[in-house]
Amino acid sequence: MAVYAVERLAALANDHGDSVIPLRISDWLWNRGQNPAYKARPRHRTLSVHY
């Protein structure tokens, strides 16, 4: 689902005149998620073998 979401975000950005490739959006989201402010909040965890 994450791959689809990044592809859709890139398509929407391109539709609005911003030339961006999905890899850049993925990198931006990954790096933003590494911010200590995000890491400090407890996150939902799911234990499953189906990833």
MMTF fields as JSON, N, C-alpha, C and O atoms, coordinates in Angstrom:
{
  "mmtfVersion": "1.0.0",
  "mmtfProducer": "UNKNOWN",
  "numBonds": 203,
  "numAtoms": 204,
  "numGroups": 51,
  "numChains": 1,
  "numModels": 1,
  "chainsPerModel": [1],
  "groupsPerChain": [51],
  "chainIdList": ["A"],
  "bondAtomList": [4, 2, 8, 6, 12, 10, 16, 14, 20, 18, 24, 22, 28, 26, 32, 30, 36, 34, 40, 38, 44, 42, 48, 46, 52, 50, 56, 54, 60, 58, 64, 62, 68, 66, 72, 70, 76, 74, 80, 78, 84, 82, 88, 86, 92, 90, 96, 94, 100, 98, 104, 102, 108, 106, 112, 110, 116, 114, 120, 118, 124, 122, 128, 126, 132, 130, 136, 134, 140, 138, 144, 142, 148, 146, 152, 150, 156, 154, 160, 158, 164, 162, 168, 166, 172, 170, 176, 174, 180, 178, 184, 182, 188, 186, 192, 190, 196, 194, 200, 198],
  "bondOrderList": [1, 1, 1, 1, 1, 1, 1, 1, 1, 1, 1, 1, 1, 1, 1, 1, 1, 1, 1, 1, 1, 1, 1, 1, 1, 1, 1, 1, 1, 1, 1, 1, 1, 1, 1, 1, 1, 1, 1, 1, 1, 1, 1, 1, 1, 1, 1, 1, 1, 1],
  "groupList": [{"groupName": "MET", "atomNameList": ["N", "CA", "C", "O"], "elementList": ["N", "C", "C", "O"], "formalChargeList": [0, 0, 0, 0], "bondAtomList": [1, 0, 2, 1, 3, 2], "bondOrderList": [1, 1, 2], "singleLetterCode": "M", "chemCompType": "L-PEPTIDE LINKING"}, {"groupName": "ALA", "atomNameList": ["N", "CA", "C", "O"], "elementList": ["N", "C", "C", "O"], "formalChargeList": [0, 0, 0, 0], "bondAtomList": [1, 0, 2, 1, 3, 2], "bondOrderList": [1, 1, 2], "singleLetterCode": "A", "chemCompType": "L-PEPTIDE LINKING"}, {"groupName": "VAL", "atomNameList": ["N", "CA", "C", "O"], "elementList": ["N", "C", "C", "O"], "formalChargeList": [0, 0, 0, 0], "bondAtomList": [1, 0, 2, 1, 3, 2], "bondOrderList": [1, 1, 2], "singleLetterCode": "V", "chemCompType": "L-PEPTIDE LINKING"}, {"groupName": "TYR", "atomNameList": ["N", "CA", "C", "O"], "elementList": ["N", "C", "C", "O"], "formalChargeList": [0, 0, 0, 0], "bondAtomList": [1, 0, 2, 1, 3, 2], "bondOrderList": [1, 1, 2], "singleLetterCode": "Y", "chemCompType": "L-PEPTIDE LINKING"}, {"groupName": "GLU", "atomNameList": ["N", "CA", "C", "O"], "elementList": ["N", "C", "C", "O"], "formalChargeList": [0, 0, 0, 0], "bondAtomList": [1, 0, 2, 1, 3, 2], "bondOrderList": [1, 1, 2], "singleLetterCode": "E", "chemCompType": "L-PEPTIDE LINKING"}, {"groupName": "ARG", "atomNameList": ["N", "CA", "C", "O"], "elementList": ["N", "C", "C", "O"], "formalChargeList": [0, 0, 0, 0], "bondAtomList": [1, 0, 2, 1, 3, 2], "bondOrderList": [1, 1, 2], "singleLetterCode": "R", "chemCompType": "L-PEPTIDE LINKING"}, {"groupName": "LEU", "atomNameList": ["N", "CA", "C", "O"], "elementList": ["N", "C", "C", "O"], "formalChargeList": [0, 0, 0, 0], "bondAtomList": [1, 0, 2, 1, 3, 2], "bondOrderList": [1, 1, 2], "singleLetterCode": "L", "chemCompType": "L-PEPTIDE LINKING"}, {"groupName": "ASN", "atomNameList": ["N", "CA", "C", "O"], "elementList": ["N", "C", "C", "O"], "formalChargeList": [0, 0, 0, 0], "bondAtomList": [1, 0, 2, 1, 3, 2], "bondOrderList": [1, 1, 2], "singleLetterCode": "N", "chemCompType": "L-PEPTIDE LINKING"}, {"groupName": "ASP", "atomNameList": ["N", "CA", "C", "O"], "elementList": ["N", "C", "C", "O"], "formalChargeList": [0, 0, 0, 0], "bondAtomList": [1, 0, 2, 1, 3, 2], "bondOrderList": [1, 1, 2], "singleLetterCode": "D", "chemCompType": "L-PEPTIDE LINKING"}, {"groupName": "HIS", "atomNameList": ["N", "CA", "C", "O"], "elementList": ["N", "C", "C", "O"], "formalChargeList": [0, 0, 0, 0], "bondAtomList": [1, 0, 2, 1, 3, 2], "bondOrderList": [1, 1, 2], "singleLetterCode": "H", "chemCompType": "L-PEPTIDE LINKING"}, {"groupName": "GLY", "atomNameList": ["N", "CA", "C", "O"], "elementList": ["N", "C", "C", "O"], "formalChargeList": [0, 0, 0, 0], "bondAtomList": [1, 0, 2, 1, 3, 2], "bondOrderList": [1, 1, 2], "singleLetterCode": "G", "chemCompType": "PEPTIDE LINKING"}, {"groupName": "SER", "atomNameList": ["N", "CA", "C", "O"], "elementList": ["N", "C", "C", "O"], "formalChargeList": [0, 0, 0, 0], "bondAtomList": [1, 0, 2, 1, 3, 2], "bondOrderList": [1, 1, 2], "singleLetterCode": "S", "chemCompType": "L-PEPTIDE LINKING"}, {"groupName": "ILE", "atomNameList": ["N", "CA", "C", "O"], "elementList": ["N", "C", "C", "O"], "formalChargeList": [0, 0, 0, 0], "bondAtomList": [1, 0, 2, 1, 3, 2], "bondOrderList": [1, 1, 2], "singleLetterCode": "I", "chemCompType": "L-PEPTIDE LINKING"}, {"groupName": "PRO", "atomNameList": ["N", "CA", "C", "O"], "elementList": ["N", "C", "C", "O"], "formalChargeList": [0, 0, 0, 0], "bondAtomList": [1, 0, 2, 1, 3, 2], "bondOrderList": [1, 1, 2], "singleLetterCode": "P", "chemCompType": "L-PEPTIDE LINKING"}, {"groupName": "TRP", "atomNameList": ["N", "CA", "C", "O"], "elementList": ["N", "C", "C", "O"], "formalChargeList": [0, 0, 0, 0], "bondAtomList": [1, 0, 2, 1, 3, 2], "bondOrderList": [1, 1, 2], "singleLetterCode": "W", "chemCompType": "L-PEPTIDE LINKING"}, {"groupName": "GLN", "atomNameList": ["N", "CA", "C", "O"], "elementList": ["N", "C", "C", "O"], "formalChargeList": [0, 0, 0, 0], "bondAtomList": [1, 0, 2, 1, 3, 2], "bondOrderList": [1, 1, 2], "singleLetterCode": "Q", "chemCompType": "L-PEPTIDE LINKING"}, {"groupName": "LYS", "atomNameList": ["N", "CA", "C", "O"], "elementList": ["N", "C", "C", "O"], "formalChargeList": [0, 0, 0, 0], "bondAtomList": [1, 0, 2, 1, 3, 2], "bondOrderList": [1, 1, 2], "singleLetterCode": "K", "chemCompType": "L-PEPTIDE LINKING"}, {"groupName": "THR", "atomNameList": ["N", "CA", "C", "O"], "elementList": ["N", "C", "C", "O"], "formalChargeList": [0, 0, 0, 0], "bondAtomList": [1, 0, 2, 1, 3, 2], "bondOrderList": [1, 1, 2], "singleLetterCode": "T", "chemCompType": "L-PEPTIDE LINKING"}],
  "groupTypeList": [0, 1, 2, 3, 1, 2, 4, 5, 6, 1, 1, 6, 1, 7, 8, 9, 10, 8, 11, 2, 12, 13, 6, 5, 12, 11, 8, 14, 6, 14, 7, 5, 10, 15, 7, 13, 1, 3, 16, 1, 5, 13, 5, 9, 5, 17, 6, 11, 2, 9, 3],
  "groupIdList": [1, 2, 3, 4, 5, 6, 7, 8, 9, 10, 11, 12, 13, 14, 15, 16, 17, 18, 19, 20, 21, 22, 23, 24, 25, 26, 27, 28, 29, 30, 31, 32, 33, 34, 35, 36, 37, 38, 39, 40, 41, 42, 43, 44, 45, 46, 47, 48, 49, 50, 51],
  "secStructList": [7, 2, 2, 2, 2, 2, 2, 2, 2, 2, 2, 2, 2, 2, 2, 6, 6, 7, 7, 7, 7, 2, 2, 2, 2, 2, 2, 2, 2, 2, 2, 2, 2, 6, 1, 2, 2, 2, 2, 6, 1, 7, 7, 7, 7, 7, 7, 7, 1, 7, 7],
  "xCoordList": [0.816, 0.0, 0.87, 0.513, 2.004, 2.877, 3.404, 3.518, 3.721, 4.216, 3.131, 3.404, 1.916, 0.796, 0.584, 0.377, 0.637, 0.425, 1.482, 1.152, 2.738, 3.807, 3.635, 3.857, 3.244, 3.002, 1.869, 1.96, 0.815, -0.314, 0.086, -0.313, 0.872, 1.343, 2.183, 2.053, 3.047, 3.878, 3.003, 3.246, 1.992, 1.091, 0.334, 0.18, -0.132, -0.841, 0.077, -0.326, 1.301, 2.266, 2.529, 2.557, 2.72, 2.971, 1.763, 1.928, 0.558, -0.655, -0.728, -1.327, -0.1, -0.12, 1.126, 1.369, 1.92, 3.059, 4.366, 5.366, 4.397, 5.636, 6.234, 5.673, 7.359, 8.006, 8.716, 9.708, 8.209, 8.795, 8.673, 7.673, 9.717, 9.657, 9.281, 9.586, 8.628, 8.186, 9.313, 9.101, 10.504, 11.63, 11.916, 12.217, 11.827, 12.082, 11.038, 11.372, 9.781, 8.722, 8.949, 8.82, 9.286, 9.554, 10.705, 10.605, 11.796, 12.947, 12.559, 12.949, 11.797, 11.377, 10.543, 10.76, 9.591, 8.743, 9.557, 9.348, 10.479, 11.316, 12.151, 12.18, 12.825, 13.675, 12.863, 13.3, 11.7, 10.842, 10.406, 10.33, 10.123, 9.71, 10.805, 10.521, 12.052, 13.175, 13.374, 14.208, 12.625, 12.715, 12.401, 11.422, 13.216, 12.981, 11.58, 11.04, 11.001, 9.644, 8.632, 7.701, 8.807, 7.91, 8.241, 7.346, 9.52, 9.948, 9.532, 9.378, 9.348, 9.013, 7.577, 7.268, 6.706, 5.304, 5.145, 5.681, 4.418, 4.178, 3.413, 2.52, 3.794, 3.145, 2.45, 2.811, 1.461, 0.741, 1.674, 2.402, 1.645, 2.465, 1.547, 0.629, 1.797, 1.051, 2.036, 3.013, 1.776, 2.619, 1.958, 0.87, 2.626, 2.067, 3.195, 4.243, 2.982, 3.935, 3.606, 4.335, 2.531, 2.033, 2.397, 1.516, 3.684, 4.105, 4.501, 4.895],
  "yCoordList": [-1.183, 0.0, 1.261, 2.273, 1.188, 2.359, 2.721, 3.899, 1.71, 1.974, 2.671, 3.636, 2.182, 2.788, 4.237, 5.127, 4.463, 5.809, 6.785, 7.908, 6.369, 7.239, 7.502, 8.622, 6.487, 6.674, 7.672, 8.52, 7.577, 8.505, 9.93, 10.889, 10.069, 11.396, 12.027, 13.218, 11.226, 11.733, 12.156, 13.196, 11.357, 11.694, 12.985, 13.831, 13.138, 14.369, 15.587, 16.647, 15.432, 16.54, 16.914, 18.094, 15.91, 16.168, 16.824, 17.682, 16.436, 17.059, 18.543, 19.337, 18.903, 20.305, 21.071, 22.183, 20.47, 21.179, 20.997, 21.606, 20.178, 19.923, 18.614, 17.545, 18.694, 17.488, 16.781, 17.282, 15.628, 14.865, 13.377, 12.925, 12.623, 11.177, 10.503, 11.027, 9.356, 8.678, 8.403, 8.466, 8.099, 7.827, 9.019, 8.834, 10.222, 11.424, 11.56, 11.91, 11.288, 11.367, 10.308, 10.584, 9.103, 8.025, 8.391, 8.199, 8.916, 9.334, 10.438, 10.407, 11.406, 12.517, 12.002, 12.397, 11.121, 10.581, 9.738, 9.816, 8.936, 8.103, 8.983, 8.764, 9.976, 10.849, 11.644, 11.834, 12.103, 12.835, 11.939, 12.39, 10.682, 9.732, 9.385, 8.851, 9.682, 9.422, 10.548, 10.432, 11.619, 12.765, 12.323, 11.61, 12.736, 12.346, 12.707, 12.019, 13.775, 14.147, 13.059, 12.805, 12.428, 11.334, 10.054, 9.299, 9.82, 8.612, 8.621, 7.559, 9.804, 9.918, 9.478, 9.078, 9.548, 9.16, 7.654, 7.065, 7.021, 5.578, 5.305, 6.057, 4.202, 3.846, 2.504, 1.666, 2.33, 1.067, -0.038, 0.153, -1.158, -2.292, -3.477, -3.759, -4.148, -5.345, -6.492, -6.409, -7.542, -8.721, -9.684, -10.203, -9.905, -10.762, -11.306, -10.674, -12.465, -13.026, -12.613, -12.969, -11.875, -11.515, -10.08, -9.227, -9.808, -8.481, -8.516, -7.491],
  "zCoordList": [0.0, 0.0, 0.0, -0.604, 0.678, 0.734, -0.653, -0.992, -1.444, -2.802, -3.62, -4.333, -3.51, -4.236, -3.783, -4.608, -2.474, -1.941, -2.461, -2.843, -2.478, -2.965, -4.46, -4.92, -5.214, -6.65, -6.878, -7.765, -6.092, -6.232, -5.843, -6.503, -4.773, -4.378, -5.477, -5.76, -6.098, -7.193, -8.371, -8.983, -8.688, -9.792, -9.498, -10.379, -8.274, -7.904, -7.975, -8.453, -7.504, -7.57, -9.025, -9.372, -9.869, -11.284, -11.946, -12.813, -11.551, -12.088, -11.743, -12.468, -10.614, -10.17, -10.598, -10.13, -11.492, -12.053, -11.323, -11.704, -10.283, -9.553, -10.05, -9.813, -10.729, -11.242, -10.097, -9.567, -9.723, -8.622, -8.941, -9.499, -8.573, -8.789, -7.463, -6.392, -7.536, -6.305, -5.315, -4.104, -5.817, -4.917, -4.006, -2.827, -4.531, -3.72, -2.616, -1.484, -2.94, -1.926, -0.852, 0.341, -1.281, -0.333, 0.598, 1.81, 0.043, 0.856, 1.832, 2.999, 1.356, 2.212, 3.382, 4.528, 3.088, 4.156, 5.134, 6.345, 4.616, 5.49, 6.42, 7.631, 5.85, 6.66, 7.671, 8.806, 7.274, 8.206, 9.358, 10.501, 9.068, 10.092, 11.082, 12.154, 10.741, 11.647, 12.662, 13.561, 12.524, 13.426, 14.863, 15.083, 15.84, 17.234, 17.749, 18.615, 17.22, 17.665, 17.309, 18.073, 16.174, 15.781, 16.545, 16.922, 16.767, 17.47, 18.941, 19.544, 19.522, 20.934, 21.225, 22.347, 20.229, 20.441, 20.297, 19.358, 21.21, 21.06, 19.767, 19.375, 19.119, 17.86, 17.99, 18.817, 17.164, 17.114, 16.608, 15.634, 17.258, 16.826, 16.546, 17.316, 15.466, 15.12, 14.996, 14.252, 15.718, 15.623, 14.636, 14.885, 13.536, 12.49, 11.631, 11.498, 11.054, 10.122, 8.692, 7.766, 8.5, 7.167, 6.806, 6.693, 6.624, 6.216, 4.795, 4.239]
}
